[in-house]
Amino acid sequence: MSDESRLPPGVDPDILHRVVTVKAETHNLAGMEHQAQVRQFTFISDEPEHMTGTDEAPAPLDYFTAAVGL
């Protein structure tokens, strides 16, 4: 079975051969708290108190987990 035959209908088969570049600008706000800008979106991340953060925002791993649907 070819890679292209496994794609859902309507998906451009060129997606299998594309290079994707993601750019992010980040700034440390205080301690473990960071602000990130990705395209037109801005978000804050922090770590829980037991990881030396202040738990004022989701942790970076929380964002990752939500993004991949785990």
Summary of the structure (lengths in Angstrom):
residues: 70
radius of gyration: 17.5
end to end distance: 27.8
largest distance: 51.2
contacts: 127
relative contact order: 0.13
helix: 29%
strand: 24%
